[in-house]
């Protein structure tokens, strides 16, 4: 196959820049202070502009091929300039397009018509625990919710982002498995364990209080352990409580009872790179609300 | 770092859970105290075995990514310093790690239906608020990227309901209505276009709306005022294999004299 002539990538990139500033008049003033001499005279207008950059990837391989093959973690170059960030994002996307999208065009075209993932994953937003990376989920395989400390609120707590996603995954996409993944050194769990009893106005605390039962159980079961060990215990306990909270959703419990939906817990330890996984055994469990449940198929991979 | 031994971990778990005596016929129960070599794990008889799927995935990650880069992962275990806070859709086709090749440690990622950022509300939207607060105030992440995408089911629901007279959902409608201002704008400007075109525009307008909503969080405003934070929107079109980025800037015009 003849090698196509390289296309100067920077030329393609610059030609598609299309800056469309939109101005908005508003009373809110954001940004640096004006110089003192101008305050009396200037009409203040806040311009909010959207600079629009398109990556029109050509069908030929780009001329600028960077060595992106190394498996080392690359740290992003610090830059005040937004364009360097765009360059970075551009290269990232084109690498995906070159290596995955084009190689599997038929598959991606099918996926574009609709998704039918077998898994719904609830994982932490922590940058170190992306399930696509650690469990190798490919596009189309896992519908994913990521929030602080991978928590699942109860049905009774009312609408939230997590249960909207649950409803879509279970009732519309009809996933067959829900996997809640906890992890080591979780900042959200640490915040939960550090909470004092008085009301705290921070968001983090308003959210992690969803896991308060896990904290109570941990405090009573593991009070003789160090704080770090208690946090670790709570990380796993909170996964179990999320599984219990999943059963408070009638349409989830119904499907679990019918055997068309399985609930799994997982724990990723990134210090030693191990993964534990267990499955809720609904039939063998005591069905009273908030009681313990039985597990099966418990694995520890290292 | 002190950590529980495996026995302590399992004992702690066992106080809460009773390992079932009744085993599922399709898999045998392995005692968690045994270290399982990855090669010996159970084959499955069904066409899709969820356990097998994640075994293979984790094995691949550990052997090909984690072990060869151990020193990097040891550093990461001590703490994360991601450069991006990403809001992406829960859609299985749009994982930011996949399409933008984020490695562990690079992107603190929130995924929800239709990649929405609601307005600051400590009662109703503590989940999103917690993520933003943690990312900006604690981790001091310098870039926020909100990524929308083509064929978004959440946006489709926003644009269809209640005009289609379908039954309401328990939770989905309450969530996607965060995007109502985007829907109204799309109807006003592109109301005469095809529904597909309106959906595409709404997918993009909703990203812009989310970026605007970010400004209602005090930590975001503070970081922007210090020039320590950039806001960006992205749009991934998996039909055509394209990605576009929008930079959200705020600045003052040159002074206009009042003569």
Interface residues (C-beta under 8 A of the other chain):
Chain A: X23 X30 X31 X32 X34 X38 X41 X42 X43 X44 X45 X46 X47 X48 X49 X50 X51 X52 X53 X54 X55 X56 X57 X68 X71 X72 X73 X74 X75 X76 X80 X82 X85 X86 X89 X90 X92 X93 X95 X96 X97 X100 X101 X102 X108 X111 X112 X115 X117 X118 X119 X125 X126 X127 X128 X129 X130 X132 X133 X134 X135 X136 X137 X138 X139 X140 X141 X142 X143 X144 X145 X146 X147 X148 X151 X159 X160 X161 X162 X163 X164 X165 X166 X167 X168 X169 X171 X172 X176 X177 X179 X184 X185 X187 X188 X201 X202 X203 X204 X206 X207 X208 X217 X221 X222 X225 X226 X228 X229 X232 X233 X236 X237 X240 X262 X264 X266 X270 X271 X273 X275 X276 X277 X278 X279 X281 X283 X284 X292 X293 X294 X295 X296 X297 X298 X299 X300 X301 X302
Chain B: X1 X2 X3 X4 X6 X8 X9 X12 X13 X15 X16 X17 X18 X19 X20 X21 X22 X23 X24 X27 X29 X30 X32 X34 X35 X36 X38 X41 X48 X50 X51 X53 X54 X55 X56 X57 X58 X59 X60 X61 X62 X64 X65 X66 X67 X68 X69 X72 X73 X76 X77 X80 X82 X83 X90 X91 X92 X93 X94 X95 X97 X98 X99 X100 X101 X102 X103 X104 X105 X106 X107 X108 X109 X110 X111 X112 X113 X116 X122 X123 X124 X125 X126 X127 X128 X129 X130 X131 X132 X133 X134 X135 X138 X143 X145 X150 X151 X153 X154 X169 X170 X171 X172 X174 X175 X176 X208 X215 X221 X224 X225 X227 X230 X232 X233 X234 X238 X239 X241 X242 X243 X244 X245 X246 X247 X248 X249 X250 X251 X252 X253 X255 X256 X257 X258
